[in-house]
Amino acid sequence: MKIGERIKKFRTASGLSQKQLAIKSGMSEPAIRNYELGNRHPSGKQLEKIAGALGISDLAIADPDFDSWHGLMHALFQLEDSRGLKPQLVDGQVVLAFDVKPTDDSMGDLRLWYKELESLKTGAVTKEEYDLWRYSFPRVKAERLKAELDELRRKKKER
């Protein structure tokens, strides 16, 4: 979700019109409209004003900031809203789990990630190979799937 969409989400949840938010934040109505439409990008100062008017943290509407714990928490909250991410307590450890059906593509991708990380831990792949997989995802996933299909076709022809 983009900044403008998050501004609109919190504005409508607060029952405010664009004009009312503009007045509360000391900004113009066209500025709020343009932010929500994605035509313009608010500065940090403008985000603070909008968030203050909405009674929320500016981190809740800003682009995810993974360099601070508070920013990371708000990124996780966004994933909770958009993807069903939930913290769970497992054997005394807090773990993050997505609330997805086992048939969802996202679950398959998470399982692939888990398997690739396990391959790194066991030494089946190098750190460089693991990083290539991560940073070129999903291309490498597609290339591996194609190679598997090609191998199946080759074996079928041999029969």
N, C-alpha and C positions, 0 to 999 in steps of 0.2 A: 504494500500500500504506500502510495506517495504522500509527501507532506500535505499537499492540498486536500487529498482524500481524508487524511487524519484530522485536519482542521475541520473539515465539513462534518466528519463523524462526531467529534466532540462538541461542535457547535450545535448540531441538531439534537444530540443527546441532552444538551443543556437547555433545549427549547428556545434557542436564540435565532433570530434572523441574521442575515449578513449585516444588515444595517445596525442591529443591536450590538453585535459583536464589534463592529467598527467603532461605535460610540464608546463601548466599555474599554476597548483597547487603545483609544485615542488615534485611530487610524481611519482611513477613508473606506467607504463601502466598496468602491471599485478595486481598491488594493486587496481587500478580503476576497472579493469575487475572483480576481486574477490569480490569487494564491490557490484558491479552491479549484479553479479550472486548470491549474498547472501552467498558466501563461507566464507567471513570474514566480521567482523563488524568494521567500522572505529571508532577510538577514537574521543573524543570531539575536540582535536587539529586537527585531520585529517579532520573532518567535517568542521571546520572553514576554512581550506585551500581550500577544494573543493568548499564550498559555496562562498568564496572570489573569486575564479577563475571563478565561474559562475555568480558573481555579485548579489547574493541573500543572504538572512539571513540563517545562519546555522539552524535556527528553521524550515525553510521550508523543509529541508531534514531529520532532526533529528526525532526520535520517539517523539510522542506528549508529551509535558510537561504541565500538567494541574495545576502545582503549581505556574505558573507565568501567568500574563495576556497576555504577548507577545506569550508565548508558547501556551496558550489556543486559541489565535487568529489564530495561524498557524494550530492548530488542526481543528478549524472551517473552515479555508480555504481548508484543505484537504477534509473535509466533503462536502464543496461546490463542489469541483472537482469530488468526487467519488459518492456522493448521492444527489446532487442538493440542498443542504442547502442554503437558502437565507435569509438575514435579510430583514424585512419588517417593515414599520411604521404603527402601528394600534393604533388609539386613542392617539397619542403622545408617545406611547411606542414602542421601538424597540423589535420586537419578531422574533424568528427564525422559519422558516417554510421550510419543505422539499417539493421539487417539484416532487411529486409522484402522480401517478394515484390513485384514491380512491380504486381501486380493488387490488392494490399492497399489498403483505403481510406486508411490512414495515409500511404501513399506519394502518393496523389492529393492529400491535404491538404497534404503537404509541397511538392508541385509547385505547388499553388495559392499557398501562402505565398511560394515563390520568385518566381512570376510577379507577385504583388502587389508584392513588394519591388522587382523589376525595373521595374515600372510607376512606382514612386516615384522610382527613380534616373533614369529617362528623362524624368520630368516629366509622364507621362501621368495620374498622380493626385497630389493634394497630400498633404502630411504629415497633414493632418486626415482626408482620405479613407482613407489607409492606416491611421491609428490607429483609425478607425471600423471598418474591416474587421477589424483584429486584435482589438479589444476587444469586438466583438459576434459574433465567430466562435463557432459556425458559422451563426448566424442570417443574416448577409449572404450567406454561401455558398448557403444554401437559397433566399433571395430572388432571387439572381442566376440560379440554376438554374430557378426557377419562371418568371422573366421570359423566359429562353431557350426554355423549353417553350411558354409562351404565344405567343411569336413564331413558333415552328415551327408551332403549331396555326393561327395566323392565316394564315400563308403557305399552309398546306395547304388551308384553306377558300377562299382566293382562286383556287386552281387549278381 
